Amino acid sequence: MAMPIQAILPIPALSDNYIWLVRHGDRAVVVDPGESAPVIAACTSLGVTVDAILLTHHHGDHVGGVTALIKQYGCKVWGPATEQLPHCDVRVKAGDQVTLPALDIALKVIDVPGHTAGHIAYAGRAGGAEHVVFSGDTLFAGGCGRLFEGTPAQMLGSLDRLESLPLETSVFCGHEYTLANLRWALAVESDNPALQDAYLRAQTAREHGHPTLPSSIERERQTNPFLRTRRPEVIAAASQWAGRQLESPVDVFAALREWKNQFK
């Protein structure tokens, strides 16, 4: 008997979103389906059916396909306890577990407010890997989400929680923002060799039409300024940009976030 095929596959959607399909044989879980058509097309091509949907936050480009996918597959939806969603069967919050034995999935819910007030991430085992995190729009490769509903202190705390995951954790985020993020990161830390290497690798991947994701917690700790707010070189760069000496990691983070917002 053939072993089940296990994988985490990117489904490009909208202009720059990724919907993540966690495959286990002929069954799957879908993370943050911003639209339904590419999911249905991918599942038809792979010969899989969707058992469950996991949502990280309420934005339309992450939930827009939910209703149609429920109609198509009759799947069950997990999502953040405090956010308004088009549909949710199981409301989850920090410390809750999403366990789907038939799909070999065991994920812990982490509260990561900042981008939205009730944003969550899912970390643990999925797709045949022991350490993965679906970070939505909180942690990106080389960046983090804009603060639409939260404060710099909240987002820094959220990133600290994600940063504490095992270094080998693969990071599956919601957007292909990597090249733009790393161009900005190089403005912050131009002499960082790990960052220089990450940029070249991302550039090559995109030139060949490949995703730059997943990243890893180890790579983000080496290259992502938002995870390096306590590093002297990042403090110095953020202080220079802000025009004043920044004393706390929250102040450094806030300056970095504003710098990234304005970066062209």
For each residue, the residues with C-beta under 8 A, 3 or more apart:
1:
2:
3:
4: 24 25 104
5: 23 24 25
6: 23 24 25 104 127 128
7: 22 23 127 128
8: 20 21 22 23 126 127 129 132 170 172 214
9: 20 21 22 23 42 46
10: 18 19 20 21 211 213
11: 18 19 20 21 38 39 42
12: 17 18 19 38 176 211
13: 17 18 19 33 34 35 38 39 61 65
14: 17 34 35 61
15:
16: 175 176 177
17: 12 13 14 32 34 61 62 174 175 176
18: 10 11 12 13 172 173 174 175 176 211 213
19: 10 11 12 13 30 31 32 33 34 35 38 39 65
20: 8 9 10 11 30 31 32 134 172
21: 8 9 10 11 28 29 30 31 39 42 43 46 48
22: 7 8 9 28 29 30 31 103 105 126 127
23: 5 6 7 8 9 27 28 46 48 127
24: 4 5 6 27 28 102 103 104 105 127
25: 4 5 6 48
26: 47 48 49
27: 23 24 48 49 50 51 102 103
28: 21 22 23 24 43 46 48 49 50 51 103
29: 21 22 50 51 52 53 54 100 103 105 126
30: 19 20 21 22 33 39 50 52 53 54 69 75
31: 19 20 21 22 53 54 55 56 122 134 172
32: 17 19 20 54 55 56 62 63 134 136 174
33: 13 19 30 36 39 53 62 63 64 65 66 69
34: 13 14 17 19 60 61 62 63 64 65
35: 13 14 19 38 39 64 65
36: 33 39 40 64 65 66 67 68 69 72
37: 40 41 65
38: 11 12 13 19 35 41 42
39: 11 13 19 21 30 33 35 36 42 43 50 65 69
40: 36 37 43 44 68 69 72
41: 37 38 44 45
42: 9 11 21 38 39 45 46
43: 21 28 39 40 46 47 48 49 50 73
44: 40 41 47
45: 41 42
46: 9 21 23 28 42 43
47: 26 43 44
48: 21 23 25 26 27 28 43
49: 26 27 28 43 73
50: 27 28 29 30 39 43 53 69 72 73 75
51: 27 28 29 73 75 76 100 102 103
52: 29 30 75 76 77 78 100 103
53: 29 30 31 33 50 66 69 70 75 76 77 78
54: 29 30 31 32 77 78 79 98 107 122 134
55: 31 32 58 62 63 66 77 78 79 80 85 88
56: 31 32 62 79 80 119 120 121 122 134 135 136 137 138 174
57: 62 80 83 115 116 118 119 120 136 137
58: 55 62 63 80 83 84 85 116 118
59: 62 63 116 137
60: 34 63 64
61: 13 14 17 34 64 174
62: 17 32 33 34 55 56 57 58 59 136 137 174
63: 32 33 34 55 58 59 60 66 85 86
64: 33 34 35 36 60 61
65: 13 19 33 34 35 36 37 39 68 69
66: 33 36 53 55 63 69 70 77 85 86 87
67: 36 70 71 86 87
68: 36 40 65 71 72
69: 30 33 36 39 40 50 53 65 66 72 73 75
70: 53 66 67 73 74 75 77 87
71: 67 68
72: 36 40 50 68 69
73: 43 49 50 51 69 70
74: 70
75: 30 50 51 52 53 69 70
76: 51 52 53 89 90
77: 52 53 54 55 66 70 85 87 88 89 90
78: 52 53 54 55 88 89 90 92 98
79: 54 55 56 83 85 88 90 91 92 120
80: 55 56 57 58 83 85 91 92 93 118 119 120
81: 91 92 93 118
82: 93 117 118
83: 57 58 79 80 116 117 118 119
84: 58
85: 55 58 63 66 77 79 80 88
86: 63 66 67
87: 66 67 70 77
88: 55 77 78 79 85 91
89: 76 77 78
90: 76 77 78 79 98
91: 79 80 81 88
92: 78 79 80 81 96 98 109 120
93: 80 81 82 96 109 111 120
94: 109 110 111 120
95: 108 109
96: 92 93 108 109
97: 106 107 108 109
98: 54 78 90 92 105 106 107 108 109 122
99: 105 106 107
100: 29 51 52 103 104 105 106
101: 104 105
102: 24 27 51
103: 22 24 27 28 29 51 52 100
104: 4 6 24 100 101 125 126 128
105: 22 24 29 98 99 100 101 124 125 126
106: 97 98 99 100 124 125 126
107: 54 97 98 99 122 123 124 125 126 134
108: 95 96 97 98 122 123 124
109: 92 93 94 95 96 97 98 120 121 122
110: 94 120 121 122 123 133 161 162
111: 93 94 118 119 120 158 161
112: 115 119 120 121 135 136 138 139 158 159 161 162
113: 116 117 118 119 149 150 154 155 158
114: 119 138 144 145 147 149 150 151 154 155 156 158 159
115: 57 112 119 136 137 138 144 145 146 147 148 149 150 155
116: 57 58 59 83 113 119 137 148 149 150
117: 82 83 113 149 150
118: 57 58 80 81 82 83 111 113
119: 56 57 80 83 111 112 113 114 115 116 136 137 138 145 150 158
120: 56 57 79 80 92 93 94 109 110 111 112 136
121: 56 109 110 112 133 134 135 136 138 139 162
122: 31 54 56 98 107 108 109 110 126 133 134
123: 107 108 110 131 132 133 134 162 165 169
124: 105 106 107 108 131 132
125: 104 105 106 107 129 130 131 132
126: 8 22 29 104 105 106 107 122 129 132 134
127: 6 7 8 22 23 24 132
128: 6 7 104
129: 8 125 126 132 170
130: 125
131: 123 124 125 165 166 168 169 170
132: 8 123 124 125 126 127 129 169 170 171 172 214
133: 110 121 122 123 139 162 165 169 170 171 172 217
134: 20 31 32 54 56 107 121 122 123 126 172 173
135: 56 112 121 138 139 140 162 171 172 173 174
136: 32 56 57 62 112 115 119 120 121 145 173 174
137: 56 57 59 62 115 116 119 140 145 173 174 175
138: 56 112 114 115 119 121 135 144 145 155 158 159 162 173
139: 112 121 133 135 144 159 162 171 173 220 224 226 227
140: 135 137 143 144 145 173 174 175 177 178 181
141: 171 173 177 178 181 182 198 202 212 213 215 219 220 224
142: 177 178 181 182 184 185 198 202 215 220 223 224
143: 140 177 180 181 184 185 224 226 260
144: 114 115 138 139 140 155 159 224 226 257
145: 114 115 119 136 137 138 140 148 155
146: 115 257 261
147: 114 115 150 151 152 155 257
148: 115 116 145
149: 113 114 115 116 117
150: 113 114 115 116 117 119 147 154 155 158
151: 114 147 154 155
152: 147 155 156 250 253 254 257
153: 156 157 250
154: 113 114 150 151 157 158
155: 113 114 115 138 144 145 147 150 151 152 158 159 253 257
156: 114 152 153 159 160 226 229 249 250 253
157: 153 154 160 161
158: 111 112 113 114 119 138 150 154 155 161 162
159: 112 114 138 139 144 155 156 162 163 226 227 253
160: 156 157 163 164
161: 110 111 112 157 158 164
162: 110 112 121 123 133 135 138 139 158 159 165 171 217
163: 159 160 217 220 221 227
164: 160 161
165: 123 131 133 162 169 217
166: 131 169 217
167: 216 217 218 221
168: 131 216 217 218
169: 123 131 132 133 165 166 216 217
170: 8 129 131 132 133 214 215 216
171: 132 133 135 139 141 162 213 214 215 216 217 220
172: 8 18 20 31 132 133 134 135 213 214
173: 18 134 135 136 137 138 139 140 141 213 214 215
174: 17 18 32 56 61 62 135 136 137 140
175: 16 17 18 137 140
176: 12 16 17 18 206 211 212 213
177: 16 140 141 142 143 180 181
178: 140 141 142 181 182 202 206 212 213 215
179: 182 183 199 202 203 206 212
180: 143 177 183 184
181: 140 141 142 143 177 178 184 185 224 260
182: 141 142 178 179 185 186 195 198 199 202 223
183: 179 180 186 187 199 263
184: 142 143 180 181 187 188 225 259 260 263
185: 142 143 181 182 188 189 192 195 199 223 224 225
186: 182 183 189 190 192 195 196 199
187: 183 184 190 259 263
188: 184 185 225 234 237 238 256 259
189: 185 186 192 195 225 228 233 234 237
190: 186 187
191: 233
192: 185 186 189 195 196 222 223 233
193: 196 197
194: 197 198 219 222 223
195: 182 185 186 189 192 198 199 222 223
196: 186 192 193 199 200
197: 193 194 200 201
198: 141 142 182 194 195 201 202 219 222 223
199: 179 182 183 185 186 195 196 202 203
200: 196 197 203 204
201: 197 198 204 205 212
202: 141 142 178 179 182 198 199 205 206 212
203: 179 199 200 206 207
204: 200 201 207 208
205: 201 202 208 210 211 212
206: 176 178 179 202 203 209 210 212
207: 203 204
208: 204 205
209: 206
210: 205 206
211: 10 12 18 176 205
212: 141 176 178 179 201 202 205 206 215
213: 10 18 141 171 172 173 176 178
214: 8 132 170 171 172 173
215: 141 142 170 171 173 178 212 219 220
216: 167 168 169 170 171 219 220
217: 133 162 163 165 166 167 168 169 171 220 221
218: 167 168 221 222
219: 141 194 198 215 216 222 223
220: 139 141 142 163 171 215 216 217 223 224 227
221: 163 167 217 218 224 227 228
222: 192 194 195 198 218 219
223: 142 182 185 192 194 195 198 219 220
224: 139 141 142 143 144 181 185 220 221 227 228
225: 184 185 188 189 228 229 234 237 238 256
226: 139 143 144 156 159 229 253 256 257
227: 139 159 163 220 221 224
228: 189 221 224 225 231 234
229: 156 225 226 234 235 238 249 252 253 256
230: 234 235 249 252
231: 228 234 235
232: 235 236
233: 189 191 192 236 237
234: 188 189 225 228 229 230 231 237 238 252 256
235: 229 230 231 232 238 239 246 252
236: 232 233 239 240
237: 188 189 225 233 234 240 241
238: 188 225 229 234 235 241 242 246 252 255 256 259
239: 235 236 242 244 245 246 252 255
240: 236 237 243
241: 237 238 255 259
242: 238 239 246 255
243: 240
244: 239
245: 239
246: 235 238 239 242 251 252 255
247: 251
248: 251 252
249: 156 229 230 252 253
250: 152 153 156 253 254
251: 246 247 248 254 255
252: 229 230 234 235 238 239 246 248 249 255 256
253: 152 155 156 159 226 229 249 250 256 257
254: 152 250 251 257 258
255: 238 239 241 242 246 251 252 258 259
256: 188 225 226 229 234 238 252 253 259 260
257: 144 146 147 152 155 226 253 254 260 261
258: 254 255 261 262
259: 184 187 188 238 241 255 256 262 263
260: 143 181 184 256 257 263
261: 146 257 258
262: 258 259
263: 183 184 187 259 260
264:
